[in-house]
Amino acid sequence: MGLGFTMCVRSCFQSSCLQWAWRTAFLKHIQRRHQGSHRWTHLGGSTYRAVIFDMGGVLIPSPGRVAAEWEVQNRIPSGTILKALMEGGENGPWMRFMRAEITAEGFLREFGRLCSEMSKTSVPVDSFFSLLTSERVAKQFPVMTEAITQIRAKGLQTAVLSNNFYLPNQKSFLPLDRKQFDVVVESCVEGICKPDPRIYKLCLERLGLQPSESIFLDDLGPNVKAAASLGIHTIKVNDPETAVKELEALLGFTLRLGVPNTQPVRKTMEIPKDSLKKYLKDLLGIQTTGPLELLQFDHGQSNPTYYIRLANRDLVLRKKPPGTLLPSAHAIEREFRIMKALANAGVPVPNVLDLCEDSSVVGTPFYVMEYCPGLIYKDPSLPGLEPSHRRAIYTAMNTVLCKIHSVDPQAVGLEDYGKQGAYIPRQVRTWVKQYRASETSTIPAMERLIEWLPLHLPHQQRTTLVHGDFRLDNLVFHPEKPEVLAVLDWELSTLGDPLIDVAYSCLAHYLPSSFPVLRGFNDCDLTQLGIPAAEEYFRMYCLQMGLPPTENWNFYMAFSFFRLAAILQGVYWRSLTGQASSAHAEQTGKLTEFVSNLAWDFAVKEGFRVFKEMPFKNPLTRFCHTWARSQSQWYPIGTRSYSSVPEASPAHASRGGLVISPESLSPPVRELYHRLKRFMEQHVYPAEPELQSHQASAARWSPSPLIEDLKEKAKAEGLWNLFLPLEADPEKKYGAGLTNVEYAHLCELMGTSLYAPEICNCSAPDTGNMELLVRYGTEAQKARWLMPLLEGKARSCFAMTEPQVASSDATNIEASIREEDSFYVINGHKWWITGILDPRCQLCVFMGKTDPHAPRHRQQSVLLVPMDTPGIKIIRPLTVYGLEDAPGEVPRGLWEAPGGAGHSAGGHCAVARGDRAGTAAGAESCPRHGPGRKQGCSLGYSHD
């Protein structure tokens, strides 16, 4: 399809059959292609000499799928992007863009207008375009990279034939290694788009081939049909894995690179082949003079693991690493024993053949098992799969874990495989000991955890078989259905608390996708991926096992991350002596602190849970405790970073627990947070140098045009008026409907830039003033003042502080508000008036004393004073430590009424009685400590 959405582009949004393509469905598909009325394939006996690939949907993710997910994330009506792309057919903006008849800027302008008209809302199409062309999305599928390598190794030519476009930098959008292809044909270069037959003929001409000598892969029916009409053999791609299998059937050779996940044996991990071959010949009872093929699996940080092929036998050897080892580590003997015991217990394990404890054979003890072919998913986000496929994979993973925990140890001869009871205390002691033995420096979080864990052990524990390292990449899956064929890496198995396995299998939920050694997906949208959240995965396990959910889940996660940190430290320690089995081992040293901080975050959450459940005897007593931790080495210097405490369980959230991290927010608010974060990174931070220059220029007292442009972008992306609390606006008529706690995290994020609050219309004093109007304003006041403020068409100021008194205490206010006829007459001096010098300021919210004889806290009122009221005099700007903030987020001034907050006496200005803010009196009428005041503080930290 390249990036051609035209004609039958809707097929991009339709979910295909299962990723592994159930064999029966696949065979029926082949039969239909040969028997159906539309014979689009060439059935002659020619030898194929080239394979031609489309790009989007074949080599990289389909832009249709990107659009569908983007619409959900940005709350755009489903199908908007598709309809706009199809609009106008061959003469529409999309087709003209791909023929290079219009520029990227012209396309986005026209395309944005179409989308907005169709959806009746502002659509930030530049955001979609940025995502579509980003490195994160436009990655070539590994299975296709392998296929192309094998095709070229067999002497066939390869080509890419893509509908694509020029980027704003005038380079064509082709995020592929051009060296993979003999011919590259791009619509924007040629001025022709598929399914025009001319572009296919052009590609064949450059390949020097006849149509019958080539195979063409595309994901759109019209493009496939056009190629088939020329005599080209075609494959319609629903998913890359299935397409490669079909391509293999046509070419007659495999397109997979040897044994998956293997590489040549690392030099430091070489083992003697001659003695191994002799041992295997005796073990297998074979007489062969053929060579022994030996490869090393590229994953596994602990015990080196090898693939062996000898006399048509495919085997796996797993051994202890060389050198001095930590006590009780690398227990391959236990691995062998448990897999042998589980062979007939309903748990899928490889068929083990022999345990050899004679170190003279390969240098250390080892065992041998049969090779189990299948899929090992090293990336837990499962790229390239449909959401339903991902969910099926994680469901199968959960099911096999339940099978492990359901085994009767005594029935399989494993009753003595571990000690009964007190499993977690022993585990804590074991991993503390392991960590101390490999410690290379002091890590504060590890020290805190070593003290904390023994004091917070679970009171009740079940005892079952425990795998000890249960995660996705230790499972071998059937290549054609969501079924676990084998569970690998039983080194840490024992008898113990099964919830340790459940928690450990959720580590990826809280690690970033860029994390080395053990990838995660905490920076991905799990709803879009189809992967169950950690809480749902845990509930799924409890349901299958017939157990009630545990309350102290955070303890299990804290311990799991503590153990992972200890493991990483051990790998790093071995790398210093050349004993580690992975080439990436040296990287793990800097990761230990990062992981230990995650563990401590869970410990803090568990502390909050216990704290909330404590029966306080004195309800008037407040307990406060603050944890602080140093910046982890994992965050590179020069970047902004935020806290990463894992997500709270629904049970906790429903009880109103304190949300201490963005990842603990509800999914919709968390998505809003990440959307704001992307906006800050893409638009706000890059604009700061220009905004700073404007603020230092002679034009600083005029609003920056760039700020106004960014406001429109923020408004278009739904990042506008986030501050209004749900309690003040329960119908979400004016704001985003966030609670104060939820909004606090967005404040933290906006607080990393001086300009972000104003860009999102969340800056003081407008926020407090708008909340005041929402709560207490009449309908007329809302129409006159609130709506322009909400739309960003006006600004306001707040006049409270006075020169002569400590004005933070509103009862000290001396400025008077006196009622005369149909007016309120105000008289007084104010200074430090936030926002008054902004030329857009149209309203002053003025606090003064209306009844000196009333109770102390009911003497004050708030008045809405139009800035063009006669008698107001603005005297001068004020500086803080000699610095201005012009016009900025919080410009402050000195006025008197008449005139503002100066030092003149007497005079007055009159305000219509209809401009008193509601009927509340005193401090109640001034909610200055709600969301409107949050913008001044940050809950986290920024590391620059």
N, C-alpha and C positions, 0 to 999 in steps of 0.2 A: 504494500500500500504506500510505501514511503510515507509521506504525510498527506496523501490524497484521501479526503473524506468523501469525495463526491459520489453521487448516485447511491450505491448500496452501503454507504458509510455507517448506517445503523447497525450493521453487523458487528462493528467494533464494540458496541455496548452490550451485545448479547453474550451471556455467559456460555462458554463451550462446555462440552461434556468433561468428565473428570480429567485432570492433568495427566494422569497415568494412562488415560484412554483405555477403558475396559476393553479387553481383547475382542470380545464379541462385537462391541460397537465399532471397533476399528475395522474388523473384517467386513462387517456389513457396509461400512463406509466405502471400502475398496470395491466391494461387489457393486454397489450402486454406481460408482464412478465408471465401471466397465459396462454395466447393464442398462443404466438409465438412459432416458431420451436425450439428455444433454451430454454428448460424448465430447468432452472438452480435452481429453488426453490423447496423446499420440501413442498408438498401440503397436507401432511397427517394431522391427527387430534391430533398429540401429543402435550402435554403441554410443552412449552419451559421452560428450567431450567437454561439456561445461555445465555449471550450475549458476543460475542467475537469481540473486536474492533481492527482494524488496527490503526496505529498511524498517520503518515503523510497524510494529506488530509481528515482525519476523526476526530481525536482528536486535532490535531494541523494543522496549515496551510500547504498546499501541497508544498513539496520541488520543484515541477515543477513550481508552480506559483512564488515561491521565485526566482528560476533561471531566469524566463522570465523577472521579474522586475529588477533583478540585471544586466542582459545583457543590458537592455535599459539604466540604470543609468551609466554603465561603458563603453557604446559605443562599446559593443561586438556584432558581428553579431548574429542576432536572431537565436536561435536553436543550437548554438554552444555547450552549456552545455549538452543539450539533446542528440545530436549526439555522443558526447564523452562518455556519460554514457552508451549508447547502444552499443558502439563499443566493439566487441569481444564477445558479448552475455554472455553465462554462464562463459566463461573464460576471460572476459574483466576485467579491473581493478576495476570497480564498484562492480560487483558481487563478485569478490574475496575479496574485502574490506569488504563487508557485511558478508562474511563467515569467516572473521578474518584470511584470508590467507596472507594478507599483512597489514602492519601498516599504520597509518594515514599519516606518512611522506612519505612512499613509494607510497601510493595511490596518494597523492597530486603531487608528482614528476612525476609519470606516467600520471596522469590525466591532469596535466598542459601541458605536452608535446603534448598530443593528441589534447587538445583544441587549442594550438598555431598552430599546423600543420593544423588543419581544418579551422581556421579563418584567417590564414596568418598574424597573429599579436600576440603580447605577451598578454596572458590572465592571470590576477592575481587570480588564482583559490583559493589561500589561503584566499583572501578577500571574495569570494563566500562561502567558507567553514565556515569562521568566522560568516558571516551573517546567514547562515543556522542553525547554532548551538547556536546563540545568544539568550539570554533571551527575547529580544525584539520581536523576530520572533517566537520562539518556545514556545508559550503560548497556554494552552489548551482552546478550545472554551467554554465559559460559558454554552452554551446550552447543550453541552456534559457533562459537570460537573454535571449539574442539572439532566440530564437523568440517569447518572450512580448512583447518589444518590438515585433516585426513584426506579431504578431497584433493587438495593441492599436492599432498605427498604421493597420491596415486597418479599424478600427472595431468589431472583435469584442470581446466581453467575455471576461474570464479569471477563473477561480476556482480555489481550492485546497481540496480535500476530503481531510482527513487524519485518520487514527487517530493521535492523539498524547496527551500527558499533561501534567500540571502538574509543574513543577520544584519543588525544595524552597523556592524563593523565592516560590512561589504564582503564578508566571507560566507560561503555557503554552509548551511547547517548539515554537516556530515560527521557526527561524533564517532567515527570509526577509524581504525588504522587502515589507511589506503593501501598499505603494502599487502594486505590480505587479498587484494583483488587485482586481476589483470586489466579489467575495464571498469570504469566508474561513469555512469550516465546519470546526470541530474537534470530535473525538469527546469530548474531556474537558470541553468547554464545553456540548455538547448532551446528554451522557449516553447517546449512541448510537454504536455502532461499525459500520463496514463489516464484513461485507456486508449489514447490515440495510437493507432497501429504504427505510426511513423517512429515513435520512440523505441518500440520493440525492435523494429528493423534496424534502427541505428545501432542498438546494442549488439545485435547479431553481426552486423557488418564489421564492427570494431573487434569482435571476437573472431571473425573470419569463419563463421559456422553457418550451417543450414539450420532452420528451425527444429528439425527432427533430432538434431544432435545436442539439444540443450534441454534443461529442466528449469522451470521458473517457479519460484515460491512467492506467494502474495497472500495477504489476509482478506482482500476484498474481492467479492465475486465478479464484478464487472472487469476488473483488471485481469483476473485469471481467465475469464471467458475470452477477452480480447487476445490474450497470448495464445490460448488454445486454438482460436480461429485461424491463426497463422501456422499451426502445426507444431507449436512448442508443447512439450509435455509439461503439465502443470500440477502443482500441489497447493491446495487452498489451506492456509495455515490457521488453525484455531489456537494452538499453543505450540511453543518451540519443541518441547520434548516429543510430542506425537509427530510433528512434522519431520524431525530427524529420523524417527523410526521408519516413517513412510519413505523417506529419502534413501535410507539404508536398503530397504526392500527393492527399490528401483535400481540402485547402483550395484547392489550385490556384494557390498563389503561394509564392514563396521565403520562407524564414524566416531566412535568413542576412543579416547587416547589410552590404550592399554588398560591396565587395572586402575580404576578410579582412586584418587587420593594417594597415589604413590609417586615416588621420585627415586633417583639413584641414591644408593646408600651414602650417607654423609661420611666423610673421611674419618671422623672421630668415632663413628658408630659401626665401622666395618667389622665383620666377623669372618673367621676362617671357613672357606667354602669346602675344602677337602674333607675335613673332619666332620662337618655337618652333613655332607653328602653321604659319607660312610654310615653315619648314624641313621639317616633317613632310609637308606637302602635296607639296613637291618630291621628297622622298625616296620617298614611297609612290606618287607619280603619281596623286593623287586630286584631284578638284575638289569641295569641300564648303563650304557656308556655315554648317554647323552649329557649335555651340560645342565648345571643347576642354575636356574634363573633366580636372581635375588634382587628385590626392591625394598625400599623402606617406606612405610606409611608416613605421610607428612603431618599427621596430627597425633596427639598424645604427648604430654609433657613429662610423663613419669617413667614408664617402661618402654624401651625401644621395641617397636613392632615391625615385622618384616613379612613381605609376601614372597612365597617360594613356589616355583614351578619345577617339578621333577617328574619325568616319565608320565606326562599327562595328568599328574596329580597337582591340584591347586591347594596350597597349605598356607597357614599363618603361624609364624613363630613369635612368641612374646617372651622377652627376657628381662632380667634385672639389668640396670645400667652398670657400667664399670665403676671402679673406684670405691672409696669409703662411703658407706651409706648411713643414713640416719636410722636409729633403732626402730624396728618394727615397720619400716617403710618398704615399699616395692614388694609386697607379699604376693608374688605370683603363685606360690604354693596354694594359697587360699583361693585365688582365682580358679585354678585348676580343679580344686576340690568342689567348690560350689557349682561350677558349670557341669561337672560330671554328675553331681547329685540332682541337679534340676532338669536333666535331660528328659526325664519322663514325668515331670511334675506340672506340665502345662505352661511352663515359662519358656519362651523361645530363646535358646542359647546355641552357640556353635557346637559342633560335635568335636569334643576334645579327644586327642589320641594318646598323648603320653606326657608325663612330667619327667624332665631330666634334671637332676640336681648335681650332675657331674660337671663342674666348671671347666674341665679340660676340653669339652667339645666346642663351645663358642665363647668361653671366657667367664660366663656367669650362668647360674641356673636358668632354665627356660622350660616352656611347655609348647606343644604343637597341637594345632587344631585344624580342622578343615576350613578352607576359605568359603565364606558365605557371600555370594554375589548379591548385590542389591544397591539401594541408594542410601547414602549417608548425607544428611542435610547439615552442612557445616555452618550455614548462615540461618539462625533461628527465625529470621523474618521471612524465610522461604520465598525469595524473589522469583518472579516469573509464574507463580502459581495463582490460581483463582482463590478468592476469599474462602469459598466453600471447601476447597482442597486443603487450604491451610488449617481450617478448623478440623477437618477430618484427620489430619496428621496429628494434631495436638490431642484430639479425642483418643486416637489409637495409643498415643504415648501415655495418656492417663490410664487407659484400660490395662496396658501391660504392667504399669506400676501397681495397680490393684491386684493383678495376678501374682506378682512377687510377694506382696504383703499378705496374700491369702494362703500361701504355702504353709503347711504344717511342718515345722522343722524336724520334729521327731519322726514323722512319716518318711522323710527323705534322708534320715541319718545325719541330721545337722543339729541335733539338740545340744551338742557341746561346741557348736561353732562360735559361740560367744557367751559371755557371762550373763546371767539372768538379772534384770533390774539394774538401776543406777547407771543406765547407759549414757545419759547426757553428762552427768558429772565426770564419768571416765573420759568421755570425748573431749570435754573442756580441758581436763588435765593433759590428755594426750596431745592436743593441738597446741596448748601452751608450751609443752615440752618440745614439740617439733619446732615451734617458732623460735624458742630460745636457742635451740641447737643450731639454727641457721641465721640467727639475727646478725645483721651487719651494721645497724645503726638504730637509734632510739626513735620509735614512731609513737607520738603521743596518743593517738586513737587506740593503738594496740595496747598500750599500757592501761588506758581507761577500761577497755573491754576485758582485759585479764583480771581486773579488779571487779568489774560489774557482773560478768557472766555467772560466777559461782554464787552470787547473792540473789539471783533471779531465776533459779532453775524451776522448771515446771514441777508441780506437785504430783500429778498423775501422768504416767506414761504407759503406753501399750508396748508389748514386745513382739516383734515379728522379724522375719528376714529383712535386712536393710541392704540395699545396693551400695550406698555410700557415695556414688558419683553419678547419680541418675540425671542425665540431661539429653537433649535431642541428638547431639552428635555422637553419643554412645549407643545409638540404635541403628540397626540396618533395616530399611524398609523395602517391601516388595516394590519392584519397579512399575507395577501396573495397578496396584490398589493400595489403599491406606491400611497396610498390615505390617506389624513389626515382625521381621524374620529372625532377628537375633538381638539380644542385649549384650553389649560388650563391656570390658573394663570393670571387672568385679574386684579389683585390688583392695578396695576399702570396705568390702561387704562384711557383715557381721550380724549378730542378733541385737536389735535395739529398737528405738522409737521410730516408727515409720514416718512420722511427720517431718523428720529430718530430710528424708528423700523428697517429700512433696515440696518443702521449702527450697531445697537445693535445685530442683527442676524449674524453679521460678526465677533463678538469678538473672536470666536474660531479660526479664521484664523490667529490671531496674538498672541495666547497664546500657551505655550508648552504643549505637551501631558502629562507631569508630573504635571501640575498645579492642585493643589487640588481645590475642590469645583466646578470649572468650567473648564473642560478639553478643550484643544485646539489641534491644529495639525500644528502649524507653523514650527515644526521640521520634518514634513512629506513631501513627494513628492506628491503634489496634482494631478499632471498629472497621476502618477501611480495609485493613489487612485480613480481617476475619479471624484473628487469633484471640482466643479467650484471654481476658484480663486475669491477673494472678488470683484475684478473689474468686472469679468464676471458675478458674481451673481448680482451685481448692474446694469449692462447693461441689464441683463435678466429682472430685475424688471422694468426698464425704458421702455423697449420694450413692455412689457405686459400692462403697464399703459399709454403708448403713451406719455412719457415725455422725454425731452432732459436731458442728464447727467448733474449733477451739477458740478460746478468747485470747490466748497469748501467742498468736501467730507472729507478732513482731519479734518475740524472743527467738523463734526458730529462724526467722530471716536474719536477725542479728548474728546468731551463731553461724549460719551458713556463710555469710560474708566474712566473718572472722576466720572461719576455716579456709575459705578461698584465699584470703590474705596470707594465711600461714603457708598454704600450698605454693602461692606465687613467690613468697620469700624463699621457700625451699628450692624452687626451680632456679631462682636468681643465684642463690648460694652455690648450686651445682654448676651454673654457667661460669662462675668465677674460677672453677677448677676444671672446666672442660668436660663435665660429666653429663650435662643436660642433653636430652634426646631431640630437642627441637632447636631449629636455627633461630627462633624468636625468643629464646629463653633469656637472653641478656636484657631484653626490653622490660622484663617483669619487675626489675628492681624498683622502678619509679611507679609501678602500678599498685604495689602493696599498700602504700599510704592512701591512695585513692579508694581502694576497696575497703580498707579499715574504717575510713570515714563514713562510707555507706553503712557499714555494720553499726557504727556508733549512732548514726541517724535513726536506725531502727531501735536501738537501745533507748534513745530519747523518747521515741514514740511509745515504747512499752512503758516507760516511766510515766508518761502522761496518762496512759490507760489505767495504771495502778493508782495514780494520784486521784483520778476522777472517781474511782470506786471506793476510796477511803471514807469511812464514816466519821466525818468531822464533828467533834463535840461542841466546838465554838464556831458557829456559822459566821460570826463577825470577823474572825481571824482570816487574814489573807496570806497565802503562802506564795512566794515568787522565787523562781530559780531560773537562772540564765546559763545556758551552755554556750561556750565559745570554742571555736576551733580554728587553727591556723589554715591558711590557704594551702590546698594540696598541691604537690608538685605536678599532679596530672593536668592542672589547668595551665596552659602556657602563658608566660608573661606577655602582657600586651593585649590580653583578651578579657572581655567581660565574662563573669561567671556567676552562677546563681546556685542556691542550695538545691540539693537533689534528694530530699527525704522521700522514701517510697510512698506509694498510694495507700491511703487508709481503707480499711474494710468498710463495706456498706453499713455494717452494724454500728461501727464507730461514728460514721458520718451522720447516720440518722439520729444519734444521740447528741449531735451538735458539738462533737469533739473539736478541739483546736486544730485548725489546718495550718501546719507549720511549713509547708512546701508547696510549690505549684503542682507537683505531681500528686498531691493529696486532694486536689480539687476535683469536683465532679467532672465527668467527661466533657460536657458542653463548655464549662468555664475553662477547663484545661486546654481545650481546643482554641478558645478565645485568647488565652494567655500565649499559646505558641504562635497564633496568628499575629498577635501584637509583637511578639519577639522577632518574627520574620520581618514585619514592617519596620521595626527599629533598625534591624541589620541592613535591610535593603534600601531604606529611604532616609531615616533620621540620622544615623551616625555618619553616613557619607556626606550629608548636608551641613554638618556642624562647622567645618572650616569656613564655608561661605557665610553662614549665619554669624559666626564670631567676627568675621571681617565687617559685616554690616553693622554689628553692634558697636564696633570701634570707629566707625566712619562718621562723617558729618551728618549723614542722613539717619543716624541712630534713633532719633525721636519719631521717625516714621516707620510704620510696619514694614517688615521685609516681604517683598513679593514672593520669595521662595517659601516663607512660612504659609502664606495664603494658598500656594499651590499644593503644599504638603497636606494642608487641612482638607482640601478636596479629595486627595488620595485616601486619607484616613477615613473620611466620611464614606467614600465609595466602598471601602473594605470593612465597613461595620465597626470601626474602631473609634466611635464618636459618642460623647456623653455617657461614658462608662460609670460615672461616679454616683449617680442618683441611687440611693439605697432602696432595696426592695420594700422596706417597711414604709417609706414615704411615697413610693410609686408602685403599689402592688399589682396594678394592671399593666405595668411596663409601658405606660403611655408616653413617657418622656425619655426614659433611659434604658439601660441594658438589663435591669432587673437583678443586679448583683447584691449580695449581702455585703456588709462592711468588711467581713473577713475575706470574702472572695475578692473584693475590690482592692484590698490591701496588697495583694500579690501583684496586681496590675500596676498599682502605684509604685511598688518596688522597681518594677521594670521600667516604667516611664521615668522614675527618678534617676536613672543612669544617664539621662540627657537633660540639659537645662531647657531644651526647646520642646521635648516630647509632650509635656502636659498641655501646652497651648495648642500644639498640632492636633491633639485628640480632643480638644475642647474640655479639658479636665484640669484647668489651671486655676489657682487662686487669683483673685477673690471670687471669680465668677461661679465657681462650684458651690461655695457656701451661699452666695446670693441666690443662685438658682434653686437650691434646696429650700431656702427660706420662702421663695415664691411658691414652690410646689406645695409646701406644707401650709402656709398661712395666707397666700395671696388670693385676692378675689379673682373672678374670671376676667374682669376688665384689666386688672393688673397683670395677669398672666398673658393676656393677649398683647398688651402694650410692651411689657418688659421681658417676660419669660421666653416667649417664642423667638424673638430676635437673638437672645442670648443662647438658646439651645441651637439655633441655626448658625451661630458663629458670625452673625451680621453686626453684632454690637458687643461692647465690653462694659464692665461696671467696676466700681470701687467700693471699698468698705471703710467708713469713717467711724472709728471708735476711740483710738488712743488720743490723749490730750497732754499738752506740755506740762501742766501743773500737777497732775496726779498719777498714781500708779494705775494705769488704765486696764491692766489685765484683769483687775477686779472691777466688773461692770458697776458695782455699787458706788464706785468712786467718781463716776462720770459727772461732770459739772455742766456740760452744754445743755441748754434748756430747749424744750419744745413746748410752746404755749399755744393754746387754741384761741383763735380770734375769728369770730364770724364763721365764714366757710373755709378758713385757712388754718394751717398750723404755722406758727412763726418760730423759727429756730435761731438760736444765738449762741455762739461759742467758738472755740478754737480747737482744731484737730491737726494732728500731724502723723507721719508714717502711715499715709493713706494708700494702701496697696491699689495700684491700677489707675490712680487719678490722672497721671500725666499721659496716659495712652490717648492719642487723638480719637480713638474709636470709643472712648468711654462716654456713655450716654446717661448712665444712672449711678447715683451715689446712694448706698444704703447707709443711712445716718443713725447712729445711736445717741439718744439724748434722754434727759430726765423730763418726764411728763407730769409726775405727781410726787413732789418732794415729801409729802406727808403720808404717803402709803408705806406699808411694810418695806423694809430695806431692799428686798429682792423683787419688789413689784413697782418700783418707782420709774423704771426705764421703759422706753418703747423704741421701736425701729421704724424709721420713716424712709420712704422711697422718694428721693430728691432728684428730679431731672437736672442734668448738669448745665442746662441753659437757663436755670432759674435765676432771675435777677437777684443780686446781692451776694452771690458766691464769688469769692476771690481766691484764686490759686496763687500763692506767693512765690514758691521756689521748690525745686527738687531737693531731696535730701540724699546724702551719700552714706554708705556703710563702710567704715574703714577707708574712706576716700574713694570708694568705687560706686559707679552708677549702675543701673540696670535698665537701660533705655532701649526701646520702650519695654522690651523684655517681658518676663513672666510676672514680675512683681515690682513695677516702677512705683515709687513711693513719693509723696509730696507733702507740702505744708499748705494749709488753707485756713481761712477763717470764714465764718458765716455771721455777718456779711463777709464773704471772701473766703473763709476757710480756716485753716489751722495756724493762723499767724499769731502775731502778738498784739494786734490792734484790739481796741475795746469798743463795745457798743455795736449798734447796727443790727440788722436782722434780715432774713429772707423768708418769704411766705410760700408755703406749699399747700396745694389743694388738699382738703380733708380726705379725699379718696385715695391719697397716696400713703396712708398709714398701712403698714404691713400686717394685715389680718387683725384679729381681735386678741391675740395672746399678748400678755404684758410681761415686762421684766425679761430676765435671762431666757425664759422659755421661748421668746420670739426670736431668738438669735442662735440657731443651731450651729455654732461655729466650731464644734468639736466632732462633727460627723465626717463623712467622706470628703467634704470640702476642705478639711484641714489635714487630711492624710498625706496630701501631695508633698508636704514639707519634710517628710521623714522616709527613710528607707529601711525595710525589714531585713535586708541582706547586706551584700557588700558588692562593690565593683572593683575589680582588680585591673588597673591600667598600667 
